[in-house]
């Protein structure tokens, strides 16, 4: 059996800002199916796949008993006028997937040191698995059950201590804990700041986001070969990667603190040079600068399309 206090101690030493753990249980399919049936996933077809795994963590790791959730703060206090409103704050540094996976693997190894002693890597993989957006894990659900925070009306996880500027990651383990986290109540109250501020009305009701109307969807998820719909173009303003509006207006982000994770500082090219003209950039230059950042997700072609839309909207 793993110890809850050990989890907290190991995690904090590794620079993880919030940790919690939940007992594995199945997730009711109704809410997800309704979201999919409404077409809110747009062209994100991966959301339709692997429903059994998405709703039952034991399908990802046989014998799963517990899910550890982490929240790592990435907020930067320093204003970046040339980047703000253009590139989402989380995407200005190295890819968070790599940073969080390193943290999670080290945490998992320390936590399971006694149980995993003498086991091969393959055997360890049957004891625990690490996830950062890399599998059909309902990470926001498990973050709330693990007591990290609550899911705001914009659908992001909000914490009392750091607001919503944070990355999530999970460890699924076959081991039980001596105790589990308590859920945090929803503290959004009557506030509708995020709903009112969304320029595309993507948050069409509290806690429900029509992904196909979201600026982040248009600039990141929508394949570079697909033209951004006119109704989204009209409301994109200067955004070329992601969107921070719903988080910028959230009152809880008044409590945001600057991250102490150096890896989340903006890369030098963006910090010193601002937003480059991607339409004037070749593939080799793009790869040399951005291959290890979130901007590699839409790729150079996607960013060229997005920037062209931006230039057209400012004429």
CORZIFEN-V805732 format. One record per residue. N is the residue number from 1. RES is the residue in one letter. PHI is phi as a letter, one per 20 degrees, with the letter a starting at -180 (* if undefined). Layout:
n={N:N}
res={RES:RES}
phi={PHI:PHI}
This chain:
n={1:2:3:4:5:6:7:8:9:10:11:12:13:14:15:16:17:18:19:20:21:22:23:24:25:26:27:28:29:30:31:32:33:34:35:36:37:38:39:40:41:42:43:44:45:46:47:48:49:50:51:52:53:54:55:56:57:58:59:60:61:62:63:64:65:66:67:68:69:70:71:72:73:74:75:76:77:78:79:80:81:82:83:84:85:86:87:88:89:90:91:92:93:94:95:96:97:98:99:100:101:102:103:104:105:106:107:108:109:110:111:112:113:114:115:116:117:118:119:120:121:122:123:124:125:126:127:128:129:130:131:132:133:134:135:136:137:138:139:140:141:142:143:144:145:146:147:148:149:150:151:152:153:154:155:156:157:158:159:160:161:162:163:164:165:166:167:168:169:170:171:172:173:174:175:176:177:178:179:180:181:182:183:184:185:186:187:188:189:190:191:192:193:194:195:196:197:198:199:200:201:202:203:204:205:206:207:208:209:210:211:212:213:214:215:216:217:218:219:220:221:222:223:224:225:226:227:228:229:230:231:232:233:234:235:236:237:238:239:240:241:242:243:244:245:246:247:248:249:250:251:252:253:254:255:256:257:258:259:260:261:262:263:264:265:266:267:268:269:270:271:272:273:274:275:276:277:278:279:280:281:282:283:284:285:286:287:288:289:290:291:292:293:294:295:296:297:298:299:300:301:302:303:304:305:306:307:308:309:310:311:312:313:314:315}
res={X:X:X:X:X:X:X:X:X:X:X:X:X:X:X:X:X:X:X:X:X:X:X:X:X:X:X:X:X:X:X:X:X:X:X:X:X:X:X:X:X:X:X:X:X:X:X:X:X:X:X:X:X:X:X:X:X:X:X:X:X:X:X:X:X:X:X:X:X:X:X:X:X:X:X:X:X:X:X:X:X:X:X:X:X:X:X:X:X:X:X:X:X:X:X:X:X:X:X:X:X:X:X:X:X:X:X:X:X:X:X:X:X:X:X:X:X:X:X:X:X:X:X:X:X:X:X:X:X:X:X:X:X:X:X:X:X:X:X:X:X:X:X:X:X:X:X:X:X:X:X:X:X:X:X:X:X:X:X:X:X:X:X:X:X:X:X:X:X:X:X:X:X:X:X:X:X:X:X:X:X:X:X:X:X:X:X:X:X:X:X:X:X:X:X:X:X:X:X:X:X:X:X:X:X:X:X:X:X:X:X:X:X:X:X:X:X:X:X:X:X:X:X:X:X:X:X:X:X:X:X:X:X:X:X:X:X:X:X:X:X:X:X:X:X:X:X:X:X:X:X:X:X:X:X:X:X:X:X:X:X:X:X:X:X:X:X:X:X:X:X:X:X:X:X:X:X:X:X:X:X:X:X:X:X:X:X:X:X:X:X:X:X:X:X:X:X:X:X:X:X:X:X:X:X:X:X:X:X:X:X:X:X:X:X}
phi={*:e:d:f:f:f:g:f:f:f:f:f:f:e:n:e:e:b:c:b:b:c:f:f:b:f:d:f:e:g:f:f:f:f:f:f:f:f:m:f:e:l:e:e:f:f:f:e:e:l:f:f:f:f:e:c:g:f:f:e:b:g:n:g:d:c:c:e:d:c:c:d:f:c:f:d:f:f:f:c:g:f:d:f:n:c:c:g:g:f:d:e:d:f:f:f:g:f:f:f:f:f:f:f:f:f:f:f:f:f:f:d:g:f:f:e:g:n:e:f:g:f:f:f:f:e:e:b:c:d:c:b:l:d:b:f:d:e:f:f:f:f:f:f:f:e:m:f:r:c:e:f:f:e:n:e:f:d:d:f:e:c:m:d:e:b:e:d:b:c:c:e:c:e:e:e:d:f:b:c:f:d:f:e:f:f:d:f:l:e:f:c:g:f:f:f:e:f:f:d:l:f:e:e:a:g:m:c:d:e:g:f:d:e:f:f:f:f:e:d:e:f:g:g:e:e:f:f:g:g:f:f:g:f:d:f:l:e:f:c:b:m:a:d:g:f:e:g:e:f:g:f:f:f:e:f:c:f:f:e:e:f:f:e:f:g:f:g:f:e:f:e:d:m:e:f:e:f:f:d:d:e:f:f:f:f:f:f:e:d:f:d:c:f:f:f:f:f:m:f:f:f:f:f:g:f:f:f:f:f:f:f:f:e:f}
